Amino acid sequence: MTVEGKARLEEELEDLKVNKRKEVVNRIKIARSYGDLSENSEYEAAKDEQSFIEGRISTLERQIRYAEIVDPETIEKDTVSLGKRVRFAEVPDGEEEEYEIVGKAEADPMNGRISNESPIAKALIGRKIGEDVEIETPGGTFTVHIFAVETA
């Protein structure tokens, strides 16, 4: 995981513990005041949300506790690694694509952040600018040419 990714998780965890927990507890108290809990949809919804929040807190605490922080500055500048942005194109005439390689917890493919566990990242990690790399995905195999690697 990158330093920035860990910081984002810690920020989300803090918000859940400090704000969201209190909000849902207040909603449960208000819903209880409506009387019969067996037919109280507000109470059920608040309890479901509380369960989700507690589960998310547990997940975030585990991810943070076991996170292995990677400093992309310690890896050669032209080598693809976690925490770096890589620009490549499918050979022979594909359009250029650019992704930042991040830990699984930080992945957001729609915003150009792919998990280091994805087939594309696995194939690219450790490769250098100028290399052609064969990538195997569930959709088939293709070859890309790496044009640029930079610290994100």
Disulfide bonds with the S-S distance in Angstrom:
none
